[in-house]
Amino acid sequence: MATITAADVNKLRTITGAGMMDCKKALVESDGDFDLAIENLRKKGQKVAANRSDRESTEGAAIAIVNTDKTEGVVITLNCETDFVGKNEGFVKLATDLANLALQFDSKEAFLAADFNGITVAEKLIEQTGVIGEKIEIATFEKLKGAFVGSYIHAGNKIATLVALSANVNGAEEASRNVAMQAAAMNPIALNEDGVDADIIAKEIEIAKDVLRQEGKPEAMIENIAKGKLGRFFKDNTLVNQDYIKDGSMSVANYIKSVDANLTVTGFKRAALG
């Protein structure tokens, strides 16, 4: 029987992030074999993950990261079950570390299969489920590329956004962050009217028709009036047409043109908990 020292336990705790007693038990069960102890902790995580698979993981941390060239960004949410865990410094650091790794991949599947300190990301999530005792998962994975990409993370890591601009001009950093804040606050459904799903447009037209009929408008006029009301819907719900939250006298599109006459917003991504 190997002698398990406090230093051994602390070393395993540093490697895995598991609790002291869990680490000691794993080392005892493995007779001091670190690799086997780590495997035992991961197996514990798998068991806990299975037991908690039906639990809702609506808390956690939303993280947006941009590469050094400002041409590509990723936004992820590392979800857990409770706000207490989601606010934990170690949990937020793990989410940030995972987001930095996610920058290297274009799909969630490839990211989950990637190496993270000797195990895959998917295995790390299982391991942490066992360590924390809550369902842990990557609920959102979104990439965005552009001539200039900026990011914003709302206080408390509840919402994270990315915005792509058409050019890297003077002022692009501040402008992209301001529009990313807009996207976080106003939750647009699309970049512009061209990006709104046809089913949503059809539904809005039908709602407008019902209201117009209740108002007694002539049936022959209802179709055209209803389509005309789409302008207000697009203004309220598409990013570039929304009133700019820092200056309601202009739209987001006009704000961007005030930075540079030829500048446009080419895309955005938004991730939120809950």
Backbone as a ProteinNet text record, in pm:
[ID]
protein_1_A
[PRIMARY]
MATITAADVNKLRTITGAGMMDCKKALVESDGDFDLAIENLRKKGQKVAANRSDRESTEGAAIAIVNTDKTEGVVITLNCETDFVGKNEGFVKLATDLANLALQFDSKEAFLAADFNGITVAEKLIEQTGVIGEKIEIATFEKLKGAFVGSYIHAGNKIATLVALSANVNGAEEASRNVAMQAAAMNPIALNEDGVDADIIAKEIEIAKDVLRQEGKPEAMIENIAKGKLGRFFKDNTLVNQDYIKDGSMSVANYIKSVDANLTVTGFKRAALG
[TERTIARY]
85.5	0	89.1	69.2	150.1	111.4	209.8	184.2	137.3	19.1	-38.3	-10.2	70.6	107.5	16	21.3	-56.8	-13.1	116.6	168.6	109.7	94.5	33.9	-110.4	-182	-322.4	-332.7	-246	-248.5	-211.5	-117.2	-76.8	-193.8	-264.8	-379.4	-490.7	-506.9	-609.3	-575.6	-447	-403.6	-427.6	-400	-416.2	-563.1	-648.4	-787.5	-889	-854.4	-952	-1051.9	-1035.2	-1127.6	-1102.5	-1197.4	-1185.8	-1078.5	-1030.8	-921.8	-959.1	-1077.4	-1116.8	-1136.4	-1191.8	-1208.5	-1072.8	-976.9	-842.9	-775.1	-788.7	-726.8	-786.5	-920.1	-988	-944.8	-933.5	-893.5	-752.1	-661.4	-523.4	-514	-593.2	-595.1	-643.9	-752.5	-811.7	-717.6	-633.3	-541.3	-403.9	-389.2	-260.7	-150.2	-185.5	-86.7	-59.6	-129	-110.6	-189.5	-118	-184	-274.4	-224.1	-304.1	-433.6	-423.9	-542.6	-635.1	-575.8	-656.8	-735.7	-669.3	-738.6	-850.1	-821.4	-923.4	-1042.4	-1014.2	-1121.7	-1208.5	-1142.2	-1217.7	-1304.4	-1250.7	-1328.7	-1445.8	-1423.7	-1533.3	-1642.4	-1600.9	-1698.8	-1779.5	-1708.5	-1776.2	-1876.7	-1840.1	-1931.7	-2057.7	-2040.8	-2155.8	-2245.3	-2182.9	-2260.3	-2328	-2256.3	-2314.3	-2439	-2433.6	-2549.9	-2666.4	-2635.6	-2740.3	-2803.9	-2730.5	-2778.6	-2813.6	-2824.6	-2846.1	-2978.4	-3074.8	-3205.3	-3218.1	-3111.6	-3115.6	-3095.3	-3154.8	-3136.1	-3007.3	-2928	-2804.2	-2817.8	-2887.7	-2918.7	-2832.5	-2744	-2648.6	-2511.9	-2413	-2279.2	-2206.3	-2130.2	-2050.8	-2053	-2086.8	-2081.6	-1952.9	-1873.5	-1742.4	-1728.7	-1681.3	-1649.7	-1501	-1432.7	-1288.6	-1259.6	-1165.7	-1126	-976.7	-936.1	-794.6	-712.9	-581.5	-494.3	-506.5	-542.9	-558.7	-693.4	-781.9	-917	-995.3	-970.9	-1040.3	-1133	-1130.1	-1210	-1238.3	-1358.1	-1394.3	-1481.2	-1489.8	-1577.8	-1652.5	-1775.3	-1852.8	-1906.7	-1883.7	-1933.4	-2005.6	-2089	-2140.7	-2103.6	-2040.1	-2015	-2124.4	-2216.8	-2336	-2324.8	-2387.8	-2397.9	-2539.4	-2564.6	-2700.3	-2730.4	-2629.9	-2655.3	-2570.9	-2626.2	-2556.4	-2431.6	-2437	-2322.9	-2200.1	-2218.5	-2107.7	-2067.7	-2167.1	-2139.8	-2056.1	-2067	-1991.8	-1854.1	-1827.9	-1700.8	-1584.1	-1480.6	-1364.4	-1301.7	-1291.8	-1233.3	-1317.7	-1449.9	-1540.4	-1528.8	-1524	-1510.8	-1376.7	-1271.8	-1139.3	-1143.7	-1210	-1222.3	-1295.5	-1404.4	-1480	-1393.1	-1311.1	-1222.6	-1114.8	-1057.6	-956.5	-1016.1	-1137.1	-1203.4	-1234.1	-1273.5	-1303	-1176.9	-1064.2	-937.4	-902.6	-929.4	-906.6	-1005.6	-1129.5	-1235.1	-1204	-1124.7	-1085.7	-1019	-960.3	-885.3	-974.3	-1104.5	-1191.5	-1315.2	-1367.8	-1482.2	-1613.8	-1609.3	-1733.3	-1728.7	-1844.7	-1855.2	-1802.8	-1829.2	-1787	-1635.2	-1568.3	-1421.7	-1365	-1428.4	-1384.7	-1396.6	-1509.7	-1530.2	-1432.8	-1384.6	-1289.4	-1144.5	-1122.4	-986.9	-920	-786.8	-709.3	-710.6	-738.8	-735.8	-657.6	-530.1	-442.1	-443.7	-434.7	-420.9	-548.7	-663.4	-791.3	-871.5	-976.1	-1056.9	-1141.2	-1191.1	-1280.4	-1403.5	-1457.9	-1576.1	-1546.9	-1428.4	-1389.9	-1369.6	-1317.3	-1298.7	-1432.9	-1533	-1666.4	-1722.3	-1700.1	-1744.1	-1669	-1538.6	-1456.9	-1507.7	-1535.2	-1580.2	-1721.3	-1802.1	-1933.2	-1916.3	-1817.9	-1790.6	-1731.1	-1642.8	-1577.9	-1678.5	-1759.5	-1850.6	-1981.4	-2023.1	-2149.6	-2269.7	-2246.7	-2354.7	-2334.7	-2442.6	-2433.5	-2356.7	-2249.4	-2165.1	-2165.9	-2191.9	-2194.5	-2162.9	-2115.2	-2102	-2236.1	-2315.5	-2448.4	-2444.8	-2351.4	-2341.6	-2198.3	-2185.2	-2055.2	-2082.4	-2035	-2058.2	-1928.2	-1895.6	-1777.8	-1821.8	-1736.3	-1762.9	-1631.6	-1631.6	-1513	-1548.2	-1449.2	-1472.8	-1344.9	-1354.9	-1239	-1193.1	-1290.1	-1258.1	-1368.3	-1328.8	-1424	-1398.5	-1503.6	-1495.9	-1586.5	-1567.9	-1644.5	-1690.9	-1786.7	-1835.9	-1889.9	-1855.2	-1909.7	-1980.9	-2108.8	-2186.8	-2146.8	-2160.1	-2122.1	-2184.8	-2102.7	-2150.8	-2146.1	-2093.8	-2078.2	-2210.4	-2318.8	-2450.1	-2476.4	-2417.3	-2435.5	-2300.2	-2271.8	-2149.2	-2182.6	-2119.5	-2150	-2024.3	-2036.4	-1933.4	-1997	-1922.2	-1969	-1856.6	-1890.6	-1793.8	-1822.4	-1716.4	-1726	-1660.9	-1696	-1649.6	-1504.9	-1446.9	-1308.5	-1244.7	-1112.4	-1036.1	-994.5	-1083.2	-1058.6	-1025.5	-983.3	-960.6	-1092.5	-1093.4	-1214.6	-1292	-1242.7	-1314.6	-1327.9	-1224.9	-1227.4	-1344.3	-1354.6	-1462.2	-1598.5	-1604.4	-1731.7	-1784.9	-1697.8	-1741.9	-1786.7	-1719.2	-1759.7	-1895.2	-1915.4	-2043	-2159.3	-2136.9	-2243.7	-2262.1	-2154.1	-2166.2	-2247.3	-2228.6	-2310	-2456.8	-2480.1	-2616.2	-2680.9	-2609	-2661.4	-2690.8	-2605.8	-2627.4	-2754.6	-2772.8	-2884.9	-3017.6	-3017.4	-3142.3	-3182	-3094.7	-3125.1	-3193.7	-3129.9	-3190.4	-3202.7	-3301.6	-3321.5	-3239.5	-3190.3	-3110.8	-3030.4	-2934.3	-2851.8	-2935.7	-3014.8	-3100.4	-3223.4	-3309.2	-3433.5	-3411.1	-3299.6	-3271.3	-3243.1	-3204.3	-3171.6	-3287	-3403.5	-3519.6	-3584.8	-3609.9	-3670.5	-3806.7	-3832.9	-3958.7	-4080.5	-4068.3	-4180.9	-4214.2	-4110.1	-4132.4	-4202.3	-4159.1	-4221.5	-4368.1	-4396.4	-4534.3	-4620.5	-4564.5	-4638.1	-4668.1	-4570.3	-4591.1	-4697.8	-4698.7	-4800.4	-4939.7	-4951.6	-5081.7	-5128.8	-5036.4	-5072.4	-5122.7	-5050.3	-5090.7	-5227.6	-5253.9	-5384.5	-5496.8	-5475.4	-5577.6	-5608.5	-5503.6	-5522.9	-5599.8	-5564.5	-5630.3	-5777.9	-5806.9	-5946.9	-6026.8	-5963.7	-6030.9	-6054.1	-5967.3	-5981.3	-6082.7	-6133.4	-6234.6	-6182.4	-6054.8	-5999.5	-6059.4	-6079.5	-6133.9	-6044	-6103.7	-6028.3	-5934	-5977	-5895.7	-5766.3	-5764.2	-5646	-5554.1	-5606.3	-5537.2	-5400.3	-5391.3	-5265.4	-5152.1	-5177.1	-5073.4	-5038.9	-5140.3	-5113.7	-5029.8	-5064.4	-4991.9	-4845.8	-4820.4	-4682.1	-4606.9	-4678.6	-4616.5	-4571.9	-4644.8	-4609.7	-4482.1	-4434.3	-4311	-4192.1	-4197.9	-4087.8	-4060.1	-4165.4	-4148	-4091	-4136.6	-4086.3	-3936.7	-3895.4	-3753.4	-3671.6	-3726.3	-3655.8	-3632.2	-3729.4	-3719.1	-3634.5	-3628.3	-3574.7	-3452.3	-3405.1	-3282.1	-3172.8	-3053.6	-2945.7	-2917.4	-2893.6	-2850.3	-2962.3	-3088.3	-3201	-3248.7	-3202.9	-3243.6	-3190.7	-3265	-3212.1	-3086.3	-2983.1	-2856.8	-2877.5	-2845.4	-2879.3	-2805.1	-2690.4	-2615.8	-2656.8	-2735.9	-2785.4	-2907.8	-3025.5	-3149.3	-3186.3	-3110	-3140.2	-3091	-3016.7	-2963.9	-2978	-2978.8	-2979.6	-2837.5	-2826.6	-2694.6	-2616.6	-2684.7	-2617.6	-2561.2	-2638.2	-2590.6	-2478.7	-2484.4	-2374.2	-2244.5	-2251.3	-2132.2	-2079.4	-2168.6	-2125.6	-2066.9	-2103.4	-2041.9	-1896.2	-1861.1	-1722.5	-1641.9	-1701.2	-1640.2	-1753.4	-1754.8	-1866.2	-1889.2	-1785.4	-1797.3	-1810.6	-1813.4	-1813.8	-1954.3	-1962.9	-2090.2	-2069.7	-2178.1	-2176.8	-2206.7	-2120.8	-2138.4	-2189.6	-2190.2	-2240.3	-2231	-2305.1	-2295.2	-2335	-2288.2	-2326.8	-2355.5	-2456.7	-2496.4	-2525.4	-2472.6	-2499	-2541.6	-2647.8	-2699.3	-2736.5	-2720.8	-2760.7	-2911.4	-2964.3	-3106.9	-3190.4
-119.8	0	124.9	208.6	330	429.4	507.9	613.8	738.3	785.9	903.6	1025.7	1115.7	1234.8	1351.9	1452.7	1574.6	1641.1	1630.2	1688.3	1617.4	1484.2	1407.2	1452.6	1465.1	1506.8	1645.7	1735.8	1872.6	1875.5	1790.8	1784	1739.2	1635.3	1585.6	1689.8	1759.9	1866	1977.7	2011.8	2115.3	2072.6	1945.7	1892.7	1888.4	1843.1	1812.8	1917.3	1993.7	2087.1	2020.8	1892.4	1819.7	1856.8	1823.4	1853.2	1769.5	1816.7	1748.1	1604.5	1584.5	1450.3	1358.1	1412.6	1331.4	1288.4	1380.7	1349.4	1244.3	1258	1160.3	1021.9	1017.2	889.2	825.9	909.1	857.4	801.9	869.1	821.6	693.3	683.9	561.4	445.3	467.9	361.7	318.3	412.1	379.2	338.3	330.8	295.6	390.8	520.1	622.3	646.1	574.3	591	714	820.3	946.4	932.5	861.5	845	769.8	666.5	590.1	672.7	753.1	839.5	940.6	999.2	1094.8	1024	902.2	825.7	795.4	764.3	737	861.2	977.3	1101.8	1128.7	1101.2	1120.4	1023.2	900.1	803.6	850.2	910.7	967.1	1075.7	1156.8	1261.5	1205.1	1094.4	1032.9	984.2	928.2	880	996.3	1102.9	1219.8	1282.7	1289.2	1348.8	1273.5	1140	1059.9	1084.5	1094.6	1117.4	1254.3	1351.8	1489.3	1532.4	1434.8	1467.7	1537.8	1518.7	1581.3	1715.1	1759.8	1885.9	2003	2116.6	2235.3	2306.2	2342.2	2416.7	2554.8	2643.5	2775.7	2887.1	2852.3	2949.5	2921.6	3001.2	2977.4	3104.1	3097.1	3212.3	3220.6	3338.6	3365.6	3443	3393.8	3452.3	3478.7	3597.8	3632.4	3664.6	3602.1	3619.1	3652	3743.8	3781.2	3754.3	3709.8	3681.9	3811	3797.3	3915	4004.3	3945.6	4023.3	4095.2	4064.2	4122.1	4086.4	3967.3	3923.9	3805	3751.6	3633.5	3629.2	3588	3578.1	3456.5	3419.3	3309.5	3351.6	3308.7	3330.1	3194.7	3163	3037.1	3064.7	2971.4	2971.4	2838.5	2846.2	2728.6	2728.2	2635.7	2637.4	2542.7	2583	2501.4	2518.1	2464.9	2465.3	2583.2	2635	2738.1	2862	2975.5	3102.7	3103.4	3032.7	3025	2969.2	2861.6	2802.7	2892.8	2948.5	3031.9	3153.6	3206.4	3325.4	3291.3	3162.8	3121.3	3158.4	3214.4	3261.1	3148.9	3030.7	2917.8	2874	2882.2	2844.5	2942.6	3072.3	3174.8	3160.4	3127.6	3106.4	2987.1	2879.1	2762.2	2800.2	2876.8	2920.1	3003.8	3091	3176.3	3093.7	2998.4	2910.2	2829.5	2781.5	2704.4	2792.4	2916.4	3008.5	3036.7	3053.8	3075.9	2956.3	2836.7	2716.7	2710.7	2749.7	2742	2828.3	2932.3	3018.9	2940.8	2827.2	2750.2	2660.4	2655.8	2559.1	2627.2	2566.7	2625.4	2555.6	2449.9	2380.7	2338.1	2324.7	2281.1	2138.8	2055.4	1915.8	1903.9	1980.8	1977.9	2033.1	2135.6	2194.9	2095.1	2026	1930.6	1813.3	1782.8	1672.4	1716.8	1847.7	1901.4	1867.7	1866.7	1838.9	1958	1930.9	2033.6	1977.1	2008.7	1961.4	1809.9	1739.3	1594.8	1515.7	1580.9	1513.9	1600.8	1544.6	1624.5	1724.5	1825.6	1922.8	1851.5	1758.3	1684.7	1608.9	1548.7	1476.8	1572.4	1691.1	1791.5	1832.7	1844.8	1881.5	1771.8	1648.3	1535.4	1535.3	1556.8	1563	1670.2	1789.1	1899.6	1878	1802.3	1764.8	1685.1	1595.2	1518.3	1602.1	1694.9	1781.3	1876.2	1940.3	2043.8	1985.2	1873.4	1814	1875.3	1943	2000.9	1965.4	1965.5	1943.1	2058.6	2028.7	2128.8	2100	2200.8	2178.4	2306.5	2290.5	2402.1	2413.5	2512	2525.5	2606.3	2700.5	2786.6	2787.6	2776.5	2789.6	2860.8	2985.6	3064.2	3131.6	3119.7	3185.9	3303.1	3403.6	3518.2	3567.3	3589.3	3639.9	3770.3	3856.4	3982.6	4062.8	4176.1	4263.9	4317.5	4340.8	4378.2	4323.2	4248.2	4187.7	4240.2	4288	4335.4	4254.1	4266.8	4185	4267.3	4209.8	4271	4159.9	4167	4074.5	4157	4131.7	4207.3	4169.6	4263.2	4241.8	4113.6	4033.6	3908.8	3793	3817.4	3712	3646.7	3724.1	3670.3	3676.2	3773.7	3792.4	3825.2	3766.6	3798.1	3813.3	3910.9	3937.8	3964.1	3939.2	3970.9	4054.6	4149.2	4229.1	4239	4218.3	4230.5	4356.6	4429.5	4548.7	4523.6	4607.3	4586.5	4626.5	4702.5	4746.9	4779.1	4768.1	4804.4	4950.9	5039.9	5183.5	5244.6	5367.5	5439.5	5448.7	5401.2	5402.1	5272.3	5172.8	5045.4	4973.1	4982.2	4914.2	4963.2	5094.8	5151.9	5128.6	5146	5130.6	4988.1	4890.1	4750.2	4714.6	4768.1	4741.6	4806.3	4928.1	4995.6	4920.4	4871.2	4796.4	4659.4	4600.7	4474.9	4495.7	4609.9	4644	4659.1	4720	4734.4	4596.8	4505.9	4372	4300	4322	4261	4315.2	4446.9	4510.8	4491.3	4497.2	4502.3	4369.8	4272.4	4136.9	4134.1	4188	4185.4	4042.8	4021	3886	3862.7	3972	3960.1	4087	4080.6	4197.4	4305.9	4266.8	4360.3	4285.1	4352.8	4290.3	4167.3	4164.5	4048.7	3922.8	3940.4	3824.8	3770.9	3833.5	3788.4	3670.4	3565.6	3444.9	3476.5	3415.3	3439.6	3402.7	3299.7	3259.5	3366.9	3433	3540.7	3658.1	3691.5	3801.2	3770.8	3647.3	3607.1	3616.6	3576	3582	3725.5	3814.8	3956.4	4019.8	3981.6	4033.7	3987.5	3861.1	3808.5	3877.2	3903.4	3973.6	4113.4	4181.3	4316.1	4314.4	4214.6	4203.2	4188.1	4104.1	4083.5	4213.9	4289.1	4417	4514	4520.6	4611.4	4575.8	4447.3	4405.4	4447.8	4434.3	4476.4	4627	4699	4844.9	4886.8	4787.4	4816.9	4864.5	4839.3	4881.3	4797.4	4857.5	4784.7	4666.9	4552.1	4431.4	4450.8	4530.8	4551.7	4626	4698.8	4777.9	4708.1	4605	4544.4	4487.6	4418.6	4355.4	4457.9	4565.9	4666.9	4740.5	4769.4	4838.2	4748.9	4620.2	4525	4515.4	4509.6	4502.9	4631.5	4742.3	4869.1	4874.9	4803	4801.9	4722.6	4645.6	4570	4661.7	4782.4	4876.2	4899.9	4915.5	4936.8	4812.2	4695.9	4570.5	4556.7	4585.9	4577.4	4679.8	4796.5	4900.7	4857.7	4790.5	4749.7	4624.3	4539.3	4404.8	4366.5	4454.2	4423.8	4521.9	4469.9	4545.2	4679.4	4681	4806.2	4909.4	4864.2	4957.3	5007.9	4946.7	4989.5	5129.1	5200.6	5326.4	5295.5	5372.1	5352.8	5389.6	5298.4	5317.7	5434.5	5473.7	5585.7	5720.5	5716.9	5840.2	5804.9	5819.7	5778.4	5857.8	5961.7	6041	5974.7	5865.4	5797.6	5647.6	5579	5433.2	5381.1	5251.5	5189.9	5205.9	5187	5202	5342.6	5443	5580.9	5611.5	5550.6	5567.7	5515.5	5396.7	5337.7	5426.3	5486.2	5574.8	5705.3	5740.9	5859.4	5833.9	5707.7	5669.6	5673.6	5618.7	5619.7	5605.5	5691.1	5696.3	5565.3	5487.3	5361.9	5238.7	5259.7	5147.5	5090.5	4957.6	4889.5	4776.9	4734.1	4615.4	4496.1	4395.1	4279.6	4155.3	4156.7	4039.6	4056	3972.7	3970.6	3833.2	3802.7	3682.6	3722.6	3659.4	3691.8	3562.4	3551.2	3434.4	3484	3425	3465.6	3343.5	3353.5	3245.9	3247.4	3134.9	3127.7	3083.1
0	0	0	-101.2	-111.8	-3.3	39.6	136.8	63.2	99	32.9	119.8	69.5	145.6	112.2	197.3	173	43.5	13	-111.3	-232.5	-221.8	-331	-354	-245.8	-254.7	-316.7	-272.1	-324.9	-472.8	-512	-652.2	-739.3	-695	-771.7	-775	-665.4	-659.9	-758.4	-768	-861.8	-1005.4	-1034	-1169.5	-1209.9	-1118.8	-1155.6	-1110.9	-1006.5	-951.8	-859.2	-832.7	-744.5	-598.6	-512.9	-370.8	-303.8	-189.4	-118.4	-83.3	-27.4	15.4	-104.3	-213.5	-334.3	-389.5	-386.5	-435.5	-349.1	-218.6	-128.8	-150.4	-162.3	-183.4	-315.4	-420.2	-551.2	-548.7	-476.1	-465	-383.5	-278.2	-196.9	-281.9	-355.8	-438.2	-550.5	-596.5	-705.9	-655.8	-524.7	-461.9	-505.7	-513.6	-543.3	-690.5	-778.6	-923.1	-968.9	-1007.4	-1041.7	-1164.4	-1266.4	-1388.1	-1357.9	-1277.1	-1241.2	-1152.5	-1063.6	-976.3	-1058.7	-1159.2	-1247.7	-1323	-1369.7	-1441.8	-1350	-1223.3	-1127.6	-1103.8	-1096.4	-1079.1	-1201.5	-1319.5	-1441.4	-1446.3	-1399.7	-1396.1	-1300.1	-1192.1	-1098.9	-1168.6	-1247.3	-1322.1	-1419.8	-1486.4	-1581.6	-1511.9	-1395	-1320.4	-1278.7	-1229.4	-1188.7	-1309.4	-1421.8	-1542	-1584.8	-1578.2	-1616.2	-1522.1	-1392.9	-1294.4	-1308.5	-1364	-1370.1	-1513	-1603.6	-1743.6	-1769.1	-1678.9	-1699.3	-1626.6	-1562.2	-1490.2	-1585.4	-1553.4	-1634.3	-1594.6	-1695.1	-1668	-1731.3	-1661.5	-1717.5	-1658.7	-1566.9	-1513.2	-1575.1	-1536.8	-1588.3	-1626.4	-1735.4	-1780	-1932.2	-1982.6	-2126.5	-2155	-2249.1	-2277.6	-2427	-2461.8	-2600.8	-2609.6	-2705.5	-2722.9	-2869.8	-2892.6	-3028.7	-3045.7	-3164.7	-3187.8	-3193.2	-3194.8	-3187.2	-3310.2	-3424.7	-3547.7	-3555.3	-3461.4	-3460.8	-3586.6	-3639.5	-3760	-3735.9	-3615.1	-3584.9	-3435	-3401	-3259.9	-3235.4	-3109.6	-3068.9	-2943.7	-2933.3	-2812.2	-2767.3	-2639.9	-2584.7	-2453.4	-2415	-2278.7	-2214.6	-2099.4	-2016.8	-1911.8	-1924	-1840.3	-1721.7	-1611.8	-1492	-1436.9	-1317.8	-1264.4	-1172.2	-1102.7	-1002.1	-1025.8	-985.1	-994.6	-907.9	-795.9	-703.9	-775.3	-850.8	-925.6	-1041.1	-1112.1	-1227.9	-1197.1	-1074.6	-1035.1	-978.7	-956.1	-897.2	-987.6	-928.6	-1005.1	-1086.5	-1027.8	-1098.9	-1217.2	-1201.7	-1309.9	-1425.8	-1394.4	-1498.3	-1569.7	-1494.3	-1556.4	-1651.2	-1608.8	-1695.6	-1824	-1810.3	-1927.9	-2021.2	-1964.2	-2044.3	-2113.1	-2040.5	-2099.5	-2215.5	-2197	-2302.2	-2423.5	-2397.7	-2508	-2590.1	-2522.7	-2593.7	-2681.7	-2632.6	-2713	-2829.4	-2802.3	-2904.6	-3026.5	-3008.1	-3119.9	-3233.3	-3201.5	-3300.6	-3385.8	-3355.2	-3422.2	-3480.6	-3587.6	-3656.7	-3625.4	-3546.9	-3510.5	-3364	-3306.9	-3167.9	-3152.6	-3252.6	-3246.8	-3242	-3328.9	-3331	-3200.7	-3147.6	-3021	-2907.2	-2896.9	-2788	-2795.7	-2916.8	-2933.7	-2917.2	-2899.1	-2890.8	-2758.1	-2760.9	-2640	-2545.2	-2418.9	-2314.9	-2197.1	-2193.2	-2085.3	-2069.6	-2182.3	-2176.6	-2191.9	-2184.6	-2208.8	-2305.3	-2360.7	-2452.5	-2373.8	-2445.5	-2381.2	-2326.4	-2403.1	-2357.4	-2228.3	-2220.7	-2098.9	-1982.5	-2010.7	-1905.6	-1846.7	-1931.3	-1881.9	-1792	-1832.2	-1749	-1616.4	-1623.1	-1501.6	-1406.5	-1460.5	-1376.8	-1323.1	-1396.3	-1343.2	-1213.8	-1214.8	-1094.2	-983.6	-1019.7	-921.1	-857	-938.8	-889.9	-838	-899.7	-858.4	-927.1	-1040.4	-1118.9	-1265.7	-1341.1	-1484.9	-1548.8	-1620	-1685.8	-1835.4	-1918	-2062	-2138.5	-2260.6	-2353.8	-2426	-2389.3	-2448.9	-2577.7	-2587.1	-2706.5	-2757.9	-2887.9	-2956	-3087.3	-3100.7	-3221.8	-3265.4	-3393.3	-3449.1	-3536.9	-3546.5	-3633.1	-3692.3	-3822.5	-3891.1	-3962	-3980.7	-4048.3	-4063	-4131.1	-4146.9	-4012.2	-3921.5	-3783.6	-3693.4	-3591.3	-3499.1	-3358.3	-3294.5	-3156.9	-3067.2	-2936.5	-2842.1	-2722.7	-2651.6	-2527.8	-2438.7	-2310.2	-2210.5	-2105.6	-2087.4	-1991	-1849.1	-1757.5	-1617.4	-1563.8	-1498.1	-1441.7	-1538.8	-1659.2	-1760.4	-1799	-1796.6	-1832.4	-1982.5	-2050.6	-2194.2	-2256.3	-2372.3	-2445	-2592.7	-2658.6	-2798.6	-2879.6	-3010.2	-3108.3	-3218.2	-3273.1	-3386.4	-3488.4	-3616	-3724.9	-3805.8	-3837.2	-3919.8	-4055.4	-4152.8	-4289.9	-4312.8	-4220.3	-4238.6	-4104	-4099	-3980.2	-3995	-3953.6	-3968.5	-3832.3	-3832.8	-3708.8	-3631.7	-3508.9	-3428.5	-3431.7	-3504.7	-3517.4	-3383.8	-3300.9	-3171	-3086.5	-3069.3	-2988.2	-3053.4	-3185.4	-3255.4	-3244.4	-3263.8	-3257.1	-3115.7	-3016.1	-2878	-2848.9	-2897.2	-2873.5	-2938	-3059.8	-3126.6	-3061.6	-3010.8	-2937.1	-2808.9	-2743.2	-2626.1	-2665.9	-2781.2	-2834	-2851	-2913.3	-2936.3	-2804.9	-2705.1	-2574.2	-2509.4	-2516.2	-2448.1	-2519.5	-2653.7	-2730.2	-2796	-2792.6	-2839.3	-2975.9	-3079.6	-3213.8	-3265.7	-3353.6	-3407.2	-3533.7	-3595	-3717.7	-3737.2	-3828.7	-3859.1	-3927.1	-4027.2	-4100.3	-4150	-4226.3	-4269.8	-4356.4	-4431.2	-4516.1	-4435	-4310.7	-4227.4	-4145.6	-4154.1	-4077	-4147.2	-4074.8	-4130.2	-4191.4	-4305.9	-4378.2	-4293.9	-4211.8	-4126.7	-4023.6	-3972.4	-3875.6	-3943	-4064.3	-4138.2	-4164.6	-4209	-4237.1	-4111.6	-3999.3	-3873.2	-3834.3	-3850.6	-3816.9	-3906.3	-4033.7	-4125.1	-4082.3	-4043.8	-3999.6	-3872.2	-3780.2	-3656.2	-3689.4	-3779.7	-3819.7	-3886.8	-3968.3	-4034.4	-3932.1	-3833.4	-3730.1	-3657	-3624.1	-3555.2	-3644.3	-3771.8	-3865.7	-3884	-3886.7	-3899.1	-3775.9	-3659.5	-3536.2	-3534.8	-3604.1	-3612.2	-3719.8	-3794.2	-3894.7	-4027.9	-4056.3	-4183.9	-4298.1	-4417.3	-4532.1	-4570.7	-4597.4	-4628.2	-4747.2	-4845.4	-4965.3	-4935.1	-4823	-4788.5	-4689.1	-4624.7	-4510.5	-4548.1	-4662.1	-4701.3	-4712.5	-4783.7	-4803.9	-4675.3	-4593.6	-4465.9	-4375.5	-4371.7	-4286.6	-4327.6	-4458.3	-4506.9	-4471.5	-4475.3	-4439.8	-4295.3	-4208.6	-4066.7	-4038.1	-4136.3	-4116.3	-4091.4	-4145.2	-4125.7	-3978.9	-3900.2	-3755.8	-3688.9	-3733	-3677.3	-3704	-3827.8	-3861.3	-3781.2	-3761.1	-3686	-3541.4	-3483.5	-3342.9	-3324	-3427	-3405.7	-3487.3	-3574.7	-3649.2	-3608.3	-3590.6	-3525.1	-3591.6	-3721.6	-3784.7	-3793.9	-3784	-3792.7	-3657.4	-3549.1	-3415.3	-3384.3	-3297.9	-3245.5	-3165.3	-3188	-3116.5	-2970	-2879.7	-2738.8	-2674.1	-2729.4	-2671.9	-2730.9	-2839.1	-2901.8	-2985.2	-2924.4	-2988.8	-3112.2	-3144.7	-3263.2	-3391.6	-3379.5	-3498	-3483.6	-3597.4	-3597.8	-3576.3	-3551.5	-3539.4	-3670	-3781.9	-3911.9	-3928.3	-3888.7	-3901.3	-3803.1	-3684.9	-3589.9	-3650.8	-3711.3	-3772	-3885.1	-3961.7	-4070.1	-4016.5	-3892.7	-3833.4	-3795.6	-3779.2	-3751.8	-3881.5	-3987.2	-4120.6	-4221.7	-4320.6	-4415.5	-4488.9	-4505.1	-4580.4	-4490.9	-4360	-4265.7	-4248.2	-4240.3	-4214.3	-4113.2	-4053.4	-3967.4	-4056.6	-4054.8	-4143.5	-4072.6	-3939.3	-3867.9	-3718.5	-3646.3	-3499.4	-3448.3	-3329.1	-3257.1	-3113	-3054.8	-2917.4	-2842.7	-2722	-2637.6	-2500.3	-2447.6	-2317.4	-2235.8	-2105.3	-2015.9	-1995	-1954.7	-1923.4	-2040.7
[MASK]
++++++++++++++++++++++++++++++++++++++++++++++++++++++++++++++++++++++++++++++++++++++++++++++++++++++++++++++++++++++++++++++++++++++++++++++++++++++++++++++++++++++++++++++++++++++++++++++++++++++++++++++++++++++++++++++++++++++++++++++++++++++++++++++++++++++++++++++++++

